[in-house]
Amino acid sequence: MEDKKKLWQQEDNHEGFGQLFVVSEDQKLDWCDMFYLTTLPLKLRRLDLFNKLPRNLRVTLEAYIVSIKGLARSLLKQMAKALEMDEGEMVELFSDGWQSIRMNYYPPCPEPQKALGFVIPLENAFVVNVGDGMEILSNGVYRSIEHKATVNSTKERISVATFYSANIDSDLGPAKSIVGPLNPPLFRTEPLEQYYKGFFARKLYGKSYLEVMRLQQKEFNTT
């Protein structure tokens, strides 16, 4: 517990041990302990937090971070081809992508049927999920999914989720190379940093923030 306290979230920052999307003392929290950390680009990494991790874990994480970045960029190039999107636009948008890691520990749950989740996890599975950002970038072609965890009444569970987003100083919106008169934008465009500030400031409720980004009919007609 003392080691965990050294890594606890600060009041003005959601990185470290704690919870995300907490907007009220009355809301129900996730059935898990969470550690969240920005890993790339290096200028955004909190070294005061990262350097408090055990050395062996830091070494392993560094190798994992580099490998995941390479995998993400390969997947993004293939997605650009499938969208008939300018590959250069995709590469430039993610050239210095924002990467973060969320490690979750789910203790045994006395009433697992009341916790979210309905999929039996596959041992050592590696899953690629499409997020809201990609649904916006692809102008609705790639649909984001909702993640639901499965817990157990007798066994603990650990999962590691890695997020890879566009450059933090970029704008988030439908790719310019795929929108036009025959494919008008369905979502508005705004600075990525502004998007995430709004996203983390709200209670997480399904894909509700995606609707905040969606253009209304009158905006759609004048775009």
N, C-alpha and C positions, 0 to 999 in steps of 0.2 A: 504493500500500500504506500509506503514511503517513497519508493521509486516511482510509482504512478503519480504521486502528488507533484513530483518535479516536472512532469510532462503534462500537467493539467491545463485545460483551456484557460486563456486569459479572458477577461470580461469583454475586451474589444476585438477578440480574434477567435475564430472557430477551429484553429489548428491545435492538435494535441488530443489528450483524452477527454471525453465528454460526450455531448449529444449535438446534433444539428437540427435546425428548423424548430428550435424551442422559442415560442413567442408568448407563452403564458405558463404560470406556475400550476395551473389547473389541468393542462393537457396531459394526455397519456404519452409516456415516453416509449421508445423502442426497447424491446427485450434484448438488449445487448450492450456491451461495453465497446466503445469505438475509439480508434486512434486515427486522426486525419492529418495529413502532411502534404504540402505542396513540394514536389520534387524537381520539376523543371518549369521554366528555365532557372538556372542556378541563381540568378539575381533575385528571384522571388522565394528561394528556399530559406526557411528560417534555420540558420545554422545553430542558433542557440538551442533549438529544439532537437534538430537532427544529431548534433554532437553529443547529446545526452543519452542517445540510444547505445546499447551494448556494441562494442567494436565489431564483433562477428556479424551482427545484424546489419550494421552500416555497410560492411563490405558486400554482403549478399544483396542488399538493397541497391547499391550502386550498379552491380552487374544486371540486376533485374530491370532497373530503370532504363538502362541503355537498350536492353533487348526488347522491352515493351515499346520503346519509341520506334525502333526499327520495324517491328511488326505493325504498329499502328500506321506508319507512313506507307508501308506496302499495301495494307488494306485500303487506305484512302485513295491510292492511285487506281486500284481496281474498281472502287466505287465511282470514281470520276469517269472511268471508261464506260461503266454501266449507265451512268447518267447522261453520257455524251457531253460531259462538261470539259472545259478546257483544263487539261491536266496541270498546266502551268499555274492556273488560278488556284487549284487545290494545293499544289506544292508550296506556293508562296504563302497561302493562308495559314498553313501549318508548319512553316519553316522553323519557327522557334516556339512550337506549341506548348501550351500550358498543360502540364501533367501533374496529377495528384494521386495519392494512394489513401484508401480507407481500409483499415484492418478492423474486422468485427469479431468479437468473441460473444457467442450466444451460450449462456449457462443453461443447464437443464431447466426446463420450464414445467412447473406443476400442472399447468392447464394448456398444453400445446395446441389443442383444438381452438383456443380463443386467440391464438397469435396468427398473424398473416402468413400465408404461404400454403401452397397445395402441391408442390412438386417435390418428389423424393430426389434429393441431391445425388448426383453421380460422383463417385469417389475420384478425386484428382482431375475433375473436369475443368476445362478451360473454356469459358463462355465469352462471346463477344456480343455485347448489347448495343443497340443504336439509341443514342440519347436525343433529347429535344433539340439540341443544337444541330444535329445532322438532319432532323426532320425539317428544320427551318432552312438550312443550307440547300437541301435537295428540293425545296419548295413542295414538300409533302409527299415526295416519291418514296423515300425511306421513312417508315413510321417508327417513332420511338416506342419503347416498351416500358412497362412498369415492373420494377423488380420487387419480388416478394420472397422473404426468407422463410425457411422451414425450420422449426425447432423441435426438440425431443424432450420427453419427460425424464429421461435417464442419462442421455448423452449430451456432452457439450459439442459445440460446433464452431469452427473458425473459418472465416472467408476473407479473401483479400480482393478488393475491387480497385482497379486502376482506371483513372479517367484521363482522356486525352482530348484537349480542346484546341481551338485555333489560337494564334498569337494573341496575347492579352491586350495588345494595342490595336487589334484589328476590329472591324465592324462585323456584327453577326446579322445575316439576312440571306435571302435567296441568292444563290450564285449568279453573278451578272451574265455569265456565258450560257445560262439555260433559261433565262426569263426573256419574254418578248411579247409581242401582240397576241401570239397564239398560246402563250404560257405565262400569263401575268402573275406577278408576285402575290402569294397568299399571306405572307408575313411581312411585318415592317422590319426595317434595318436600324440597329442602334449599336453603339460601342459595346464590345463584349464585356468590358469591365462593368459598365452600367447594367447590363443584362444580369450578371451574376450578383450584383448588389441587390437588385430587386428579387432575384430568385431565392437567395438565402435569407432575405428579410421576412419571408412569408412562411406560414406553416405549410409543410409539404402535404399536398392533397392531390393525389393522382397527377394528371397532366394539366392541372388548372393554369399553371403559368404559361403554358404554350398558347392558351387562349388569349392571354394578355398580349402576346406578340402577334396574334392573328389579325389581319386587316379586316375591318368591318366592311359591309357591302358598299357604303358610300365612299369609303377610302379606296376600295377595290376598283370602283368605276372611274376614279379620277387619277389612278396611278399610271 
